[in-house]
């Protein structure tokens, strides 16, 4: 009976995954998919707001552009964009860039700006709120008005 070759030491999982992807021909597709992630960094926020990659087939990247004037402007920049994309992706992934008129999705804002914590109200501000709200006859409306004034003064930028 033939002896089975001895198993090598355990290999790191990232290396095994990379080897499997390469064997299946998916490594190149993953590099192509990376274009959508790096696009805003490579072309800048202004261009990324008006032009977005649609697809890449056999090294030809098709980019949707929001208007004809932007297509004209970007036509002069395709060589530079191709070079920067390929440098970022670590090889010649993009061989040609084709610009076409199309709808460009608005960028999704990751997070809203954090509001500063409310400032404590001074005695003078509290007195002003009391004076202004006392003229309102309805107690519920007076309460809402007073809360709105407190919130407004607590978040105002003036000192």
C-alpha positions as a printed Julia matrix, in Angstrom:
159×3 Matrix{Float64}:
   0.0    0.0     0.0
   1.37   3.42   -1.0
   1.95   5.91    1.72
   0.22   9.19    1.52
   2.54  12.22    1.49
   2.88  13.96    4.79
   0.57  16.95    5.33
   2.36  20.29    5.44
   1.96  22.59    8.39
  -1.29  24.55    8.52
  -1.29  27.41    6.05
  -2.78  30.86    6.67
  -6.4   31.15    5.53
  -5.9   34.35    3.45
  -3.27  32.56    1.37
  -5.56  29.59    0.8
  -8.46  31.81   -0.2
  -6.25  33.77   -2.59
  -5.01  30.52   -4.12
  -8.58  29.21   -4.58
  -9.79  32.49   -6.11
  -6.85  32.49   -8.49
  -7.54  28.88   -9.42
 -11.18  29.69  -10.18
 -10.27  32.8   -12.16
 -11.99  35.09   -9.66
  -8.95  37.02   -8.45
  -9.03  39.31  -11.51
 -12.78  39.89  -11.09
 -12.21  40.89   -7.46
  -9.58  43.4    -8.54
 -12.03  44.78  -11.1
 -14.74  45.06   -8.43
 -12.35  47.14   -6.34
 -12.84  49.97   -8.88
 -16.17  50.94   -7.29
 -14.58  51.26   -3.87
 -11.57  53.35   -4.92
 -13.31  55.48   -7.58
 -14.08  58.54   -5.36
 -10.52  58.59   -3.97
  -8.92  58.27   -7.4
 -11.0   60.83   -9.33
 -11.91  63.17   -6.46
 -15.24  64.1    -4.91
 -16.22  66.61   -7.62
 -15.8   64.17  -10.5
 -17.24  61.25   -8.48
 -20.42  63.28   -7.92
 -20.87  63.58  -11.7
 -19.39  60.32  -13.03
 -19.62  56.73  -11.76
 -18.38  53.41  -13.1
 -21.11  51.23  -14.61
 -19.29  48.07  -15.68
 -15.95  46.67  -16.72
 -15.72  44.06  -19.46
 -12.39  42.81  -20.83
 -10.55  45.83  -19.44
 -13.01  48.4   -20.84
 -14.48  50.49  -18.04
 -17.78  52.16  -18.91
 -18.49  55.28  -16.88
 -21.87  57.03  -16.62
 -21.52  60.81  -16.74
 -24.26  63.24  -15.7
 -24.07  65.69  -18.63
 -22.51  66.34  -22.03
 -20.23  69.15  -20.77
 -18.83  66.78  -18.15
 -18.29  64.08  -20.77
 -16.29  66.59  -22.8
 -14.25  67.62  -19.76
 -13.58  64.03  -18.68
 -12.56  62.96  -22.18
  -9.34  64.93  -21.65
  -8.77  63.17  -18.32
  -9.37  59.51  -19.28
  -5.66  58.75  -19.68
  -4.86  60.15  -16.26
  -7.85  58.38  -14.66
  -6.83  55.05  -16.24
  -3.26  55.44  -15.0
  -4.34  56.37  -11.46
  -6.86  53.51  -11.28
  -4.3   50.95  -12.47
  -1.7   52.25  -10.0
  -4.22  51.98   -7.18
  -5.34  48.48   -8.25
  -1.78  47.2    -8.66
  -1.81  46.21  -12.31
  -3.34  46.87  -15.7
  -6.99  46.26  -14.85
  -8.4   49.16  -16.92
  -7.21  49.28  -20.53
  -9.77  51.76  -21.83
 -12.37  54.14  -20.37
 -15.61  54.75  -22.26
 -17.75  57.7   -21.18
 -21.48  57.69  -21.76
 -24.35  59.9   -20.7
 -26.29  58.36  -17.87
 -27.87  58.81  -14.5
 -25.42  59.27  -11.66
 -26.52  58.12   -8.21
 -26.23  60.63   -5.39
 -23.55  59.72   -2.89
 -24.86  58.29    0.37
 -23.8   60.29    3.41
 -22.26  57.87    5.89
 -23.1   59.76    9.02
 -24.72  63.0     9.97
 -22.58  65.7    11.56
 -22.61  65.5    15.31
 -24.38  68.38   17.01
 -22.55  70.03   19.89
 -24.04  69.38   23.31
 -26.6   71.96   24.43
 -25.29  74.87   26.45
 -26.8   75.46   29.88
 -29.19  78.39   29.86
 -28.42  81.5    31.87
 -30.79  83.05   34.4
 -31.41  85.93   31.96
 -32.33  83.5    29.16
 -34.73  81.59   31.44
 -36.33  84.87   32.48
 -36.71  85.88   28.82
 -38.41  82.56   28.03
 -40.79  83.0    30.98
 -41.6   86.57   29.94
 -42.22  85.66   26.28
 -44.31  82.56   27.01
 -46.46  84.15   29.75
 -48.49  86.01   27.11
 -49.79  82.69   25.67
 -53.16  81.78   27.22
 -53.28  78.06   26.31
 -51.11  76.11   28.82
 -50.16  73.38   26.33
 -49.14  75.9    23.66
 -47.23  77.91   26.31
 -45.32  74.76   27.35
 -44.41  73.87   23.73
 -43.34  77.45   23.01
 -41.13  77.52   26.13
 -39.5   74.17   25.2
 -38.8   75.4    21.66
 -37.2   78.59   22.96
 -35.07  76.59   25.42
 -33.88  74.24   22.68
 -33.18  77.14   20.33
 -31.16  79.07   22.9
 -29.32  75.96   24.11
 -28.11  75.15   20.57
 -27.53  78.7    19.32
 -23.99  79.52   18.23
 -24.01  82.94   19.83
 -22.51  83.2    23.3
